[in-house]
Amino acid sequence: MNVIEQMRERLAVLAPESIDIGDDSHLHAGHAGARDGGHFRLTIVSPRFAGCRTMERHRLVYDALGPLMKQGIHALSITAQTPEEIRSTS
Amino acid sequence: MDIQQKIHATVTGNPVVLYMKGSPQFPQCGFSARAVQILNACGIKEFVAVDVLADPEVRDGIKAYGNWPTIPQLYVNGELVGGSDIMTEMYQAGELQKQLEPLANA
C-alpha cells in the first residue's frame, strides 16, 4: 500500500465526506528532508471539524495520521473544512 | 536544563518565536520561508528564530513540546499558534495581524 492509500485508510476515522490528496514530492526531490518522506497536499471535508478552530482541525488530522507523520510524510499542507463550509462557499 | 525546559524558557521568555528550518535570511524549506514572510508582513521584523536543522535535539524536542509533528511552528507569548498553513489562513482572515499588532516593531 502506498503512502496515499495509507493516509486515506487512517483518515477514515474522521468520517470524511471527501478526501483529496495531492503529491507534490516531485517539486522537492533532492532537498534535504525529502528522504524522510513525501510532500503532500490534503483537502478533507468532515462534519467532525464543526466547532473546531483550524489548529484543532489540524491536530485531528495529525492524530489520525499517527506514525505516518514520522515515516512516509515529510510535509503536509492541510485544508480542513466542514460540509457546511463547502456548501456556503460554492 | 533538559531540552523541554530549554524550549519552554525560549518560548515563554520571548514574545515571538519561530522554530524553522534555516534562518530568516536563508530559509531551508518553503514552508519556513512562508512563515517568515507572513511575520514580516505583520510588521514583526525582530523575532527569535530557532533553526531546528542546527540541533537534532531541538528538532525532535519541539515536535514533542508543541505536540505538533511539523515545522515551522510559531509561538506567540508562549502559546503555539500553528504552522505555515494556519499562519496563512489567519493572515488572510486578518486575525494574525490583530494578534501580532501589539508586538509589531515597525
N, CA and C atoms of all chains as a GROMACS GRO file, in nm:
protein
  588
    1MET      N    1   0.085  -0.119   0.000
    1MET     CA    2   0.000   0.000   0.000
    1MET      C    3   0.089   0.125   0.000
    2ASN      N    4   0.063   0.217  -0.092
    2ASN     CA    5   0.147   0.336  -0.092
    2ASN      C    6   0.101   0.436   0.016
    3VAL      N    7   0.179   0.541   0.031
    3VAL     CA    8   0.152   0.634   0.141
    3VAL      C    9   0.014   0.698   0.129
    4ILE      N   10  -0.026   0.734   0.008
    4ILE     CA   11  -0.156   0.799  -0.010
    4ILE      C   12  -0.270   0.704   0.032
    5GLU      N   13  -0.257   0.577  -0.005
    5GLU     CA   14  -0.360   0.479   0.036
    5GLU      C   15  -0.361   0.465   0.188
    6GLN      N   16  -0.242   0.464   0.248
    6GLN     CA   17  -0.236   0.453   0.395
    6GLN      C   18  -0.298   0.577   0.461
    7MET      N   19  -0.274   0.694   0.401
    7MET     CA   20  -0.333   0.817   0.455
    7MET      C   21  -0.485   0.807   0.452
    8ARG      N   22  -0.538   0.765   0.336
    8ARG     CA   23  -0.685   0.753   0.324
    8ARG      C   24  -0.742   0.659   0.429
    9GLU      N   25  -0.672   0.546   0.446
    9GLU     CA   26  -0.722   0.446   0.539
    9GLU      C   27  -0.725   0.503   0.681
   10ARG      N   28  -0.617   0.573   0.720
   10ARG     CA   29  -0.610   0.626   0.856
   10ARG      C   30  -0.708   0.742   0.877
   11LEU      N   31  -0.730   0.822   0.772
   11LEU     CA   32  -0.819   0.938   0.786
   11LEU      C   33  -0.966   0.897   0.792
   12ALA      N   34  -0.994   0.771   0.762
   12ALA     CA   35  -1.132   0.722   0.767
   12ALA      C   36  -1.192   0.740   0.906
   13VAL      N   37  -1.109   0.743   1.012
   13VAL     CA   38  -1.162   0.761   1.148
   13VAL      C   39  -1.230   0.896   1.165
   14LEU      N   40  -1.200   0.991   1.077
   14LEU     CA   41  -1.264   1.123   1.087
   14LEU      C   42  -1.396   1.127   1.009
   15ALA      N   43  -1.440   1.014   0.959
   15ALA     CA   44  -1.565   1.004   0.884
   15ALA      C   45  -1.576   1.114   0.776
   16PRO      N   46  -1.477   1.122   0.690
   16PRO     CA   47  -1.477   1.231   0.592
   16PRO      C   48  -1.582   1.214   0.482
   17GLU      N   49  -1.636   1.327   0.439
   17GLU     CA   50  -1.724   1.326   0.322
   17GLU      C   51  -1.640   1.318   0.196
   18SER      N   52  -1.526   1.382   0.200
   18SER     CA   53  -1.436   1.373   0.086
   18SER      C   54  -1.292   1.394   0.131
   19ILE      N   55  -1.203   1.328   0.057
   19ILE     CA   56  -1.059   1.344   0.082
   19ILE      C   57  -0.993   1.363  -0.054
   20ASP      N   58  -0.911   1.464  -0.063
   20ASP     CA   59  -0.835   1.482  -0.186
   20ASP      C   60  -0.689   1.497  -0.147
   21ILE      N   61  -0.605   1.410  -0.201
   21ILE     CA   62  -0.463   1.415  -0.164
   21ILE      C   63  -0.380   1.435  -0.290
   22GLY      N   64  -0.298   1.538  -0.288
   22GLY     CA   65  -0.207   1.563  -0.399
   22GLY      C   66  -0.064   1.536  -0.355
   23ASP      N   67   0.015   1.483  -0.445
   23ASP     CA   68   0.154   1.452  -0.414
   23ASP      C   69   0.244   1.555  -0.481
   24ASP      N   70   0.308   1.638  -0.398
   24ASP     CA   71   0.398   1.743  -0.451
   24ASP      C   72   0.545   1.701  -0.438
   25SER      N   73   0.568   1.573  -0.410
   25SER     CA   74   0.704   1.530  -0.380
   25SER      C   75   0.803   1.565  -0.491
   26HIS      N   76   0.756   1.558  -0.616
   26HIS     CA   77   0.848   1.584  -0.728
   26HIS      C   78   0.903   1.727  -0.724
   27LEU      N   79   0.827   1.819  -0.660
   27LEU     CA   80   0.874   1.959  -0.653
   27LEU      C   81   0.991   1.973  -0.557
   28HIS      N   82   1.008   1.872  -0.472
   28HIS     CA   83   1.107   1.885  -0.365
   28HIS      C   84   1.216   1.779  -0.376
   29ALA      N   85   1.218   1.705  -0.484
   29ALA     CA   86   1.316   1.598  -0.498
   29ALA      C   87   1.455   1.655  -0.476
   30GLY      N   88   1.533   1.584  -0.396
   30GLY     CA   89   1.671   1.628  -0.378
   30GLY      C   90   1.692   1.719  -0.259
   31HIS      N   91   1.583   1.783  -0.208
   31HIS     CA   92   1.612   1.870  -0.092
   31HIS      C   93   1.623   1.784   0.033
   32ALA      N   94   1.692   1.841   0.132
   32ALA     CA   95   1.741   1.761   0.244
   32ALA      C   96   1.636   1.672   0.311
   33GLY      N   97   1.517   1.726   0.336
   33GLY     CA   98   1.419   1.648   0.411
   33GLY      C   99   1.349   1.543   0.326
   34ALA      N  100   1.363   1.554   0.194
   34ALA     CA  101   1.281   1.472   0.105
   34ALA      C  102   1.303   1.323   0.125
   35ARG      N  103   1.418   1.286   0.184
   35ARG     CA  104   1.440   1.143   0.200
   35ARG      C  105   1.356   1.082   0.312
   36ASP      N  106   1.306   1.163   0.408
   36ASP     CA  107   1.223   1.101   0.512
   36ASP      C  108   1.079   1.082   0.467
   37GLY      N  109   1.044   1.126   0.348
   37GLY     CA  110   0.907   1.103   0.305
   37GLY      C  111   0.863   1.208   0.207
   38GLY      N  112   0.737   1.196   0.163
   38GLY     CA  113   0.689   1.282   0.057
   38GLY      C  114   0.626   1.412   0.106
   39HIS      N  115   0.603   1.501   0.011
   39HIS     CA  116   0.532   1.626   0.037
   39HIS      C  117   0.390   1.609  -0.018
   40PHE      N  118   0.291   1.627   0.069
   40PHE     CA  119   0.154   1.605   0.026
   40PHE      C  120   0.066   1.726   0.056
   41ARG      N  121  -0.042   1.734  -0.020
   41ARG     CA  122  -0.144   1.837   0.000
   41ARG      C  123  -0.275   1.765   0.026
   42LEU      N  124  -0.338   1.796   0.138
   42LEU     CA  125  -0.461   1.727   0.174
   42LEU      C  126  -0.576   1.825   0.186
   43THR      N  127  -0.686   1.793   0.117
   43THR     CA  128  -0.810   1.867   0.140
   43THR      C  129  -0.910   1.766   0.193
   44ILE      N  130  -0.960   1.791   0.313
   44ILE     CA  131  -1.050   1.694   0.376
   44ILE      C  132  -1.174   1.766   0.426
   45VAL      N  133  -1.290   1.704   0.399
   45VAL     CA  134  -1.417   1.761   0.442
   45VAL      C  135  -1.482   1.660   0.537
   46SER      N  136  -1.507   1.705   0.661
   46SER     CA  137  -1.566   1.615   0.758
   46SER      C  138  -1.653   1.693   0.856
   47PRO      N  139  -1.768   1.636   0.893
   47PRO     CA  140  -1.853   1.702   0.993
   47PRO      C  141  -1.783   1.711   1.129
   48ARG      N  142  -1.681   1.626   1.153
   48ARG     CA  143  -1.608   1.630   1.280
   48ARG      C  144  -1.540   1.764   1.307
   49PHE      N  145  -1.516   1.841   1.202
   49PHE     CA  146  -1.443   1.967   1.222
   49PHE      C  147  -1.532   2.079   1.274
   50ALA      N  148  -1.663   2.054   1.277
   50ALA     CA  149  -1.756   2.159   1.321
   50ALA      C  150  -1.722   2.202   1.463
   51GLY      N  151  -1.717   2.332   1.484
   51GLY     CA  152  -1.689   2.386   1.617
   51GLY      C  153  -1.542   2.383   1.656
   52CYS      N  154  -1.454   2.335   1.565
   52CYS     CA  155  -1.312   2.331   1.596
   52CYS      C  156  -1.240   2.444   1.523
   53ARG      N  157  -1.146   2.506   1.592
   53ARG     CA  158  -1.060   2.604   1.527
   53ARG      C  159  -0.965   2.531   1.432
   54THR      N  160  -0.905   2.610   1.342
   54THR     CA  161  -0.816   2.549   1.243
   54THR      C  162  -0.710   2.460   1.309
   55MET      N  163  -0.652   2.512   1.418
   55MET     CA  164  -0.546   2.435   1.482
   55MET      C  165  -0.596   2.302   1.534
   56GLU      N  166  -0.717   2.302   1.591
   56GLU     CA  167  -0.772   2.176   1.642
   56GLU      C  168  -0.801   2.080   1.526
   57ARG      N  169  -0.843   2.136   1.414
   57ARG     CA  170  -0.868   2.052   1.296
   57ARG      C  171  -0.739   1.986   1.249
   58HIS      N  172  -0.633   2.066   1.245
   58HIS     CA  173  -0.505   2.009   1.201
   58HIS      C  174  -0.457   1.902   1.299
   59ARG      N  175  -0.481   1.926   1.428
   59ARG     CA  176  -0.442   1.826   1.527
   59ARG      C  177  -0.517   1.695   1.506
   60LEU      N  178  -0.648   1.705   1.475
   60LEU     CA  179  -0.726   1.584   1.449
   60LEU      C  180  -0.666   1.507   1.332
   61VAL      N  181  -0.626   1.582   1.227
   61VAL     CA  182  -0.566   1.517   1.110
   61VAL      C  183  -0.433   1.452   1.147
   62TYR      N  184  -0.348   1.526   1.220
   62TYR     CA  185  -0.218   1.470   1.258
   62TYR      C  186  -0.236   1.346   1.345
   63ASP      N  187  -0.332   1.353   1.440
   63ASP     CA  188  -0.354   1.240   1.528
   63ASP      C  189  -0.400   1.118   1.448
   64ALA      N  190  -0.488   1.141   1.350
   64ALA     CA  191  -0.537   1.029   1.268
   64ALA      C  192  -0.422   0.968   1.187
   65LEU      N  193  -0.334   1.051   1.138
   65LEU     CA  194  -0.224   1.000   1.054
   65LEU      C  195  -0.118   0.929   1.137
   66GLY      N  196  -0.109   0.965   1.265
   66GLY     CA  197  -0.021   0.895   1.358
   66GLY      C  198   0.120   0.874   1.307
   67PRO      N  199   0.163   0.747   1.302
   67PRO     CA  200   0.303   0.717   1.267
   67PRO      C  201   0.343   0.762   1.126
   68LEU      N  202   0.245   0.783   1.039
   68LEU     CA  203   0.280   0.827   0.903
   68LEU      C  204   0.348   0.963   0.904
   69MET      N  205   0.316   1.044   1.008
   69MET     CA  206   0.378   1.177   1.016
   69MET      C  207   0.528   1.165   1.044
   70LYS      N  208   0.568   1.051   1.101
   70LYS     CA  209   0.710   1.031   1.130
   70LYS      C  210   0.779   0.961   1.014
   71GLN      N  211   0.704   0.874   0.948
   71GLN     CA  212   0.764   0.798   0.841
   71GLN      C  213   0.664   0.791   0.725
   72GLY      N  214   0.704   0.840   0.612
   72GLY     CA  215   0.616   0.838   0.495
   72GLY      C  216   0.581   0.978   0.452
   73ILE      N  217   0.547   1.063   0.552
   73ILE     CA  218   0.511   1.201   0.520
   73ILE      C  219   0.619   1.294   0.574
   74HIS      N  220   0.677   1.371   0.487
   74HIS     CA  221   0.775   1.470   0.534
   74HIS      C  222   0.707   1.605   0.554
   75ALA      N  223   0.618   1.640   0.462
   75ALA     CA  224   0.550   1.768   0.474
   75ALA      C  225   0.406   1.751   0.428
   76LEU      N  226   0.317   1.821   0.498
   76LEU     CA  227   0.175   1.807   0.468
   76LEU      C  228   0.107   1.943   0.479
   77SER      N  229   0.043   1.981   0.370
   77SER     CA  230  -0.032   2.106   0.370
   77SER      C  231  -0.178   2.066   0.384
   78ILE      N  232  -0.248   2.125   0.483
   78ILE     CA  233  -0.383   2.077   0.515
   78ILE      C  234  -0.489   2.185   0.493
   79THR      N  235  -0.596   2.148   0.424
   79THR     CA  236  -0.717   2.229   0.422
   79THR      C  237  -0.827   2.142   0.480
   80ALA      N  238  -0.881   2.182   0.595
   80ALA     CA  239  -0.982   2.100   0.663
   80ALA      C  240  -1.110   2.182   0.678
   81GLN      N  241  -1.216   2.133   0.617
   81GLN     CA  242  -1.342   2.207   0.621
   81GLN      C  243  -1.459   2.117   0.661
   82THR      N  244  -1.568   2.182   0.701
   82THR     CA  245  -1.690   2.106   0.730
   82THR      C  246  -1.777   2.107   0.604
   83PRO      N  247  -1.869   2.011   0.592
   83PRO     CA  248  -1.959   2.009   0.476
   83PRO      C  249  -2.035   2.141   0.461
   84GLU      N  250  -2.074   2.201   0.574
   84GLU     CA  251  -2.148   2.329   0.570
   84GLU      C  252  -2.062   2.439   0.508
   85GLU      N  253  -1.935   2.442   0.544
   85GLU     CA  254  -1.846   2.546   0.491
   85GLU      C  255  -1.830   2.532   0.340
   86ILE      N  256  -1.822   2.408   0.294
   86ILE     CA  257  -1.808   2.384   0.150
   86ILE      C  258  -1.932   2.436   0.077
   87ARG      N  259  -2.049   2.405   0.135
   87ARG     CA  260  -2.173   2.446   0.068
   87ARG      C  261  -2.189   2.598   0.068
   88SER      N  262  -2.144   2.663   0.177
   88SER     CA  263  -2.165   2.808   0.184
   88SER      C  264  -2.068   2.884   0.092
   89THR      N  265  -1.956   2.819   0.053
   89THR     CA  266  -1.861   2.891  -0.034
   89THR      C  267  -1.884   2.859  -0.181
   90SER      N  268  -1.961   2.750  -0.209
   90SER     CA  269  -1.977   2.715  -0.350
   90SER      C  270  -2.109   2.769  -0.405
   91MET      N  271   1.956   2.171   3.252
   91MET     CA  272   1.825   2.200   3.191
   91MET      C  273   1.805   2.105   3.073
   92ASP      N  274   1.697   2.028   3.074
   92ASP     CA  275   1.677   1.938   2.960
   92ASP      C  276   1.614   2.014   2.843
   93ILE      N  277   1.596   1.944   2.732
   93ILE     CA  278   1.556   2.013   2.609
   93ILE      C  279   1.416   2.075   2.622
   94GLN      N  280   1.326   2.005   2.692
   94GLN     CA  281   1.191   2.058   2.708
   94GLN      C  282   1.192   2.187   2.791
   95GLN      N  283   1.275   2.187   2.895
   95GLN     CA  284   1.285   2.309   2.979
   95GLN      C  285   1.347   2.423   2.900
   96LYS      N  286   1.444   2.387   2.815
   96LYS     CA  287   1.512   2.489   2.735
   96LYS      C  288   1.413   2.552   2.636
   97ILE      N  289   1.332   2.468   2.571
   97ILE     CA  290   1.232   2.518   2.477
   97ILE      C  291   1.130   2.604   2.551
   98HIS      N  292   1.088   2.555   2.666
   98HIS     CA  293   0.988   2.629   2.744
   98HIS      C  294   1.043   2.767   2.780
   99ALA      N  295   1.169   2.772   2.820
   99ALA     CA  296   1.231   2.900   2.856
   99ALA      C  297   1.236   2.993   2.734
  100THR      N  298   1.265   2.937   2.617
  100THR     CA  299   1.273   3.020   2.496
  100THR      C  300   1.137   3.076   2.458
  101VAL      N  301   1.035   2.992   2.455
  101VAL     CA  302   0.904   3.040   2.407
  101VAL      C  303   0.834   3.130   2.508
  102THR      N  304   0.863   3.111   2.637
  102THR     CA  305   0.798   3.197   2.735
  102THR      C  306   0.880   3.324   2.763
  103GLY      N  307   1.008   3.320   2.725
  103GLY     CA  308   1.093   3.436   2.752
  103GLY      C  309   1.099   3.536   2.638
  104ASN      N  310   1.032   3.504   2.527
  104ASN     CA  311   1.034   3.592   2.410
  104ASN      C  312   0.894   3.602   2.352
  105PRO      N  313   0.854   3.724   2.310
  105PRO     CA  314   0.715   3.738   2.263
  105PRO      C  315   0.685   3.659   2.135
  106VAL      N  316   0.778   3.657   2.041
  106VAL     CA  317   0.753   3.586   1.915
  106VAL      C  318   0.872   3.494   1.886
  107VAL      N  319   0.843   3.364   1.877
  107VAL     CA  320   0.949   3.268   1.847
  107VAL      C  321   0.904   3.180   1.731
  108LEU      N  322   0.990   3.168   1.631
  108LEU     CA  323   0.961   3.080   1.518
  108LEU      C  324   1.065   2.968   1.514
  109TYR      N  325   1.018   2.845   1.528
  109TYR     CA  326   1.104   2.728   1.506
  109TYR      C  327   1.094   2.697   1.358
  110MET      N  328   1.208   2.698   1.291
  110MET     CA  329   1.207   2.688   1.145
  110MET      C  330   1.328   2.610   1.096
  111LYS      N  331   1.327   2.584   0.965
  111LYS     CA  332   1.443   2.520   0.903
  111LYS      C  333   1.523   2.627   0.832
  112GLY      N  334   1.646   2.646   0.875
  112GLY     CA  335   1.729   2.752   0.820
  112GLY      C  336   1.711   2.879   0.901
  113SER      N  337   1.753   2.991   0.844
  113SER     CA  338   1.743   3.120   0.912
  113SER      C  339   1.646   3.208   0.834
  114PRO      N  340   1.596   3.317   0.896
  114PRO     CA  341   1.506   3.407   0.822
  114PRO      C  342   1.570   3.456   0.692
  115GLN      N  343   1.700   3.478   0.692
  115GLN     CA  344   1.769   3.522   0.569
  115GLN      C  345   1.781   3.409   0.468
  116PHE      N  346   1.807   3.288   0.520
  116PHE     CA  347   1.826   3.173   0.430
  116PHE      C  348   1.741   3.054   0.475
  117PRO      N  349   1.609   3.065   0.455
  117PRO     CA  350   1.525   2.951   0.495
  117PRO      C  351   1.558   2.830   0.409
  118GLN      N  352   1.551   2.712   0.472
  118GLN     CA  353   1.587   2.588   0.401
  118GLN      C  354   1.464   2.508   0.361
  119CYS      N  355   1.348   2.571   0.365
  119CYS     CA  356   1.225   2.497   0.337
  119CYS      C  357   1.119   2.600   0.299
  120GLY      N  358   1.037   2.567   0.202
  120GLY     CA  359   0.936   2.661   0.152
  120GLY      C  360   0.835   2.703   0.258
  121PHE      N  361   0.802   2.609   0.347
  121PHE     CA  362   0.703   2.640   0.450
  121PHE      C  363   0.761   2.738   0.552
  122SER      N  364   0.889   2.717   0.585
  122SER     CA  365   0.956   2.809   0.678
  122SER      C  366   0.970   2.947   0.614
  123ALA      N  367   1.001   2.951   0.485
  123ALA     CA  368   1.014   3.079   0.413
  123ALA      C  369   0.882   3.154   0.419
  124ARG      N  370   0.772   3.082   0.399
  124ARG     CA  371   0.641   3.146   0.401
  124ARG      C  372   0.610   3.201   0.540
  125ALA      N  373   0.646   3.125   0.642
  125ALA     CA  374   0.620   3.171   0.780
  125ALA      C  375   0.694   3.302   0.808
  126VAL      N  376   0.818   3.312   0.763
  126VAL     CA  377   0.896   3.435   0.783
  126VAL      C  378   0.832   3.552   0.708
  127GLN      N  379   0.791   3.526   0.584
  127GLN     CA  380   0.728   3.632   0.503
  127GLN      C  381   0.602   3.685   0.571
  128ILE      N  382   0.523   3.592   0.626
  128ILE     CA  383   0.398   3.634   0.690
  128ILE      C  384   0.428   3.717   0.815
  129LEU      N  385   0.527   3.675   0.894
  129LEU     CA  386   0.563   3.754   1.013
  129LEU      C  387   0.606   3.894   0.972
  130ASN      N  388   0.689   3.901   0.868
  130ASN     CA  389   0.733   4.032   0.819
  130ASN      C  390   0.614   4.116   0.774
  131ALA      N  391   0.521   4.053   0.703
  131ALA     CA  392   0.403   4.124   0.653
  131ALA      C  393   0.317   4.175   0.769
  132CYS      N  394   0.327   4.109   0.884
  132CYS     CA  395   0.251   4.153   1.003
  132CYS      C  396   0.328   4.257   1.082
  133GLY      N  397   0.442   4.301   1.029
  133GLY     CA  398   0.519   4.405   1.098
  133GLY      C  399   0.615   4.350   1.202
  134ILE      N  400   0.631   4.218   1.207
  134ILE     CA  401   0.726   4.158   1.301
  134ILE      C  402   0.860   4.142   1.230
  135LYS      N  403   0.948   4.236   1.256
  135LYS     CA  404   1.079   4.231   1.190
  135LYS      C  405   1.182   4.162   1.279
  136GLU      N  406   1.158   4.178   1.411
  136GLU     CA  407   1.253   4.115   1.503
  136GLU      C  408   1.181   4.008   1.582
  137PHE      N  409   1.229   3.887   1.566
  137PHE     CA  410   1.173   3.778   1.643
  137PHE      C  411   1.283   3.676   1.664
  138VAL      N  412   1.261   3.585   1.757
  138VAL     CA  413   1.360   3.481   1.780
  138VAL      C  414   1.334   3.369   1.682
  139ALA      N  415   1.432   3.341   1.598
  139ALA     CA  416   1.420   3.230   1.504
  139ALA      C  417   1.514   3.120   1.549
  140VAL      N  418   1.461   3.000   1.566
  140VAL     CA  419   1.544   2.887   1.607
  140VAL      C  420   1.553   2.791   1.489
  141ASP      N  421   1.676   2.768   1.444
  141ASP     CA  422   1.698   2.679   1.330
  141ASP      C  423   1.706   2.534   1.381
  142VAL      N  424   1.602   2.457   1.352
  142VAL     CA  425   1.599   2.320   1.406
  142VAL      C  426   1.699   2.229   1.336
  143LEU      N  427   1.744   2.270   1.218
  143LEU     CA  428   1.841   2.186   1.146
  143LEU      C  429   1.978   2.191   1.216
  144ALA      N  430   1.998   2.295   1.298
  144ALA     CA  431   2.126   2.310   1.366
  144ALA      C  432   2.138   2.215   1.486
  145ASP      N  433   2.025   2.160   1.532
  145ASP     CA  434   2.029   2.078   1.653
  145ASP      C  435   1.917   1.972   1.650
  146PRO      N  436   1.954   1.847   1.625
  146PRO     CA  437   1.854   1.740   1.615
  146PRO      C  438   1.771   1.727   1.742
  147GLU      N  439   1.831   1.762   1.857
  147GLU     CA  440   1.759   1.751   1.983
  147GLU      C  441   1.643   1.852   1.987
  148VAL      N  442   1.668   1.971   1.934
  148VAL     CA  443   1.563   2.073   1.928
  148VAL      C  444   1.458   2.032   1.825
  149ARG      N  445   1.504   1.975   1.713
  149ARG     CA  446   1.412   1.935   1.606
  149ARG      C  447   1.309   1.834   1.657
  150ASP      N  448   1.354   1.736   1.732
  150ASP     CA  449   1.260   1.638   1.789
  150ASP      C  450   1.188   1.697   1.910
  151GLY      N  451   1.263   1.774   1.989
  151GLY     CA  452   1.209   1.830   2.113
  151GLY      C  453   1.091   1.922   2.088
  152ILE      N  454   1.098   2.003   1.983
  152ILE     CA  455   0.990   2.099   1.959
  152ILE      C  456   0.863   2.028   1.913
  153LYS      N  457   0.880   1.917   1.842
  153LYS     CA  458   0.761   1.840   1.800
  153LYS      C  459   0.688   1.786   1.921
  154ALA      N  460   0.766   1.739   2.020
  154ALA     CA  461   0.705   1.688   2.143
  154ALA      C  462   0.648   1.803   2.225
  155TYR      N  463   0.723   1.912   2.236
  155TYR     CA  464   0.680   2.025   2.319
  155TYR      C  465   0.544   2.079   2.272
  156GLY      N  466   0.532   2.099   2.140
  156GLY     CA  467   0.409   2.156   2.088
  156GLY      C  468   0.303   2.051   2.059
  157ASN      N  469   0.338   1.923   2.076
  157ASN     CA  470   0.252   1.814   2.033
  157ASN      C  471   0.206   1.842   1.891
  158TRP      N  472   0.302   1.875   1.807
  158TRP     CA  473   0.275   1.917   1.670
  158TRP      C  474   0.385   1.856   1.584
  159PRO      N  475   0.350   1.779   1.480
  159PRO     CA  476   0.452   1.697   1.415
  159PRO      C  477   0.536   1.768   1.309
  160THR      N  478   0.503   1.893   1.278
  160THR     CA  479   0.572   1.956   1.167
  160THR      C  480   0.638   2.088   1.206
  161ILE      N  481   0.726   2.133   1.119
  161ILE     CA  482   0.799   2.258   1.135
  161ILE      C  483   0.778   2.336   1.006
  162PRO      N  484   0.756   2.465   1.008
  162PRO     CA  485   0.770   2.560   1.119
  162PRO      C  486   0.660   2.554   1.224
  163GLN      N  487   0.693   2.610   1.341
  163GLN     CA  488   0.596   2.630   1.449
  163GLN      C  489   0.615   2.772   1.503
  164LEU      N  490   0.505   2.845   1.507
  164LEU     CA  491   0.508   2.982   1.559
  164LEU      C  492   0.451   2.986   1.702
  165TYR      N  493   0.528   3.046   1.792
  165TYR     CA  494   0.483   3.066   1.930
  165TYR      C  495   0.472   3.216   1.957
  166VAL      N  496   0.356   3.258   2.009
  166VAL     CA  497   0.338   3.398   2.047
  166VAL      C  498   0.302   3.400   2.196
  167ASN      N  499   0.381   3.474   2.272
  167ASN     CA  500   0.363   3.479   2.418
  167ASN      C  501   0.350   3.339   2.478
  168GLY      N  502   0.434   3.249   2.433
  168GLY     CA  503   0.439   3.116   2.491
  168GLY      C  504   0.338   3.017   2.438
  169GLU      N  505   0.246   3.064   2.350
  169GLU     CA  506   0.141   2.975   2.300
  169GLU      C  507   0.170   2.935   2.156
  170LEU      N  508   0.150   2.807   2.125
  170LEU     CA  509   0.164   2.763   1.986
  170LEU      C  510   0.048   2.818   1.903
  171VAL      N  511   0.082   2.894   1.800
  171VAL     CA  512  -0.020   2.948   1.709
  171VAL      C  513  -0.048   2.846   1.599
  172GLY      N  514   0.057   2.785   1.547
  172GLY     CA  515   0.040   2.684   1.443
  172GLY      C  516   0.155   2.683   1.346
  173GLY      N  517   0.134   2.612   1.236
  173GLY     CA  518   0.234   2.604   1.131
  173GLY      C  519   0.201   2.702   1.019
  174SER      N  520   0.264   2.683   0.904
  174SER     CA  521   0.251   2.784   0.799
  174SER      C  522   0.112   2.786   0.734
  175ASP      N  523   0.043   2.672   0.730
  175ASP     CA  524  -0.095   2.673   0.675
  175ASP      C  525  -0.186   2.759   0.762
  176ILE      N  526  -0.171   2.740   0.894
  176ILE     CA  527  -0.257   2.813   0.988
  176ILE      C  528  -0.221   2.961   0.986
  177MET      N  529  -0.091   2.990   0.979
  177MET     CA  530  -0.048   3.131   0.971
  177MET      C  531  -0.106   3.197   0.845
  178THR      N  532  -0.103   3.124   0.734
  178THR     CA  533  -0.156   3.179   0.608
  178THR      C  534  -0.306   3.206   0.621
  179GLU      N  535  -0.377   3.107   0.678
  179GLU     CA  536  -0.522   3.121   0.691
  179GLU      C  537  -0.556   3.238   0.783
  180MET      N  538  -0.484   3.249   0.895
  180MET     CA  539  -0.510   3.358   0.991
  180MET      C  540  -0.474   3.493   0.930
  181TYR      N  541  -0.367   3.495   0.851
  181TYR     CA  542  -0.325   3.621   0.787
  181TYR      C  543  -0.431   3.666   0.687
  182GLN      N  544  -0.478   3.570   0.607
  182GLN     CA  545  -0.580   3.604   0.507
  182GLN      C  546  -0.709   3.652   0.572
  183ALA      N  547  -0.737   3.599   0.692
  183ALA     CA  548  -0.858   3.642   0.763
  183ALA      C  549  -0.835   3.770   0.844
  184GLY      N  550  -0.711   3.817   0.847
  184GLY     CA  551  -0.678   3.939   0.923
  184GLY      C  552  -0.658   3.915   1.072
  185GLU      N  553  -0.664   3.787   1.114
  185GLU     CA  554  -0.656   3.756   1.258
  185GLU      C  555  -0.514   3.765   1.311
  186LEU      N  556  -0.419   3.722   1.228
  186LEU     CA  557  -0.281   3.717   1.277
  186LEU      C  558  -0.227   3.859   1.297
  187GLN      N  559  -0.260   3.949   1.203
  187GLN     CA  560  -0.216   4.089   1.217
  187GLN      C  561  -0.266   4.145   1.349
  188LYS      N  562  -0.394   4.114   1.380
  188LYS     CA  563  -0.456   4.165   1.502
  188LYS      C  564  -0.382   4.112   1.626
  189GLN      N  565  -0.354   3.981   1.621
  189GLN     CA  566  -0.287   3.920   1.735
  189GLN      C  567  -0.144   3.974   1.754
  190LEU      N  568  -0.079   4.004   1.640
  190LEU     CA  569   0.062   4.044   1.647
  190LEU      C  570   0.081   4.195   1.658
  191GLU      N  571  -0.027   4.270   1.634
  191GLU     CA  572  -0.016   4.416   1.630
  191GLU      C  573   0.055   4.475   1.752
  192PRO      N  574   0.018   4.431   1.874
  192PRO     CA  575   0.085   4.491   1.990
  192PRO      C  576   0.235   4.460   1.995
  193LEU      N  577   0.279   4.362   1.918
  193LEU     CA  578   0.419   4.319   1.924
  193LEU      C  579   0.500   4.368   1.805
  194ALA      N  580   0.431   4.435   1.710
  194ALA     CA  581   0.498   4.474   1.586
  194ALA      C  582   0.608   4.576   1.613
  195ASN      N  583   0.719   4.561   1.543
  195ASN     CA  584   0.828   4.658   1.554
  195ASN      C  585   0.854   4.718   1.417
  196ALA      N  586   0.793   4.830   1.391
  196ALA     CA  587   0.799   4.891   1.258
  196ALA      C  588   0.931   4.960   1.232
   0.00000   0.00000   0.00000
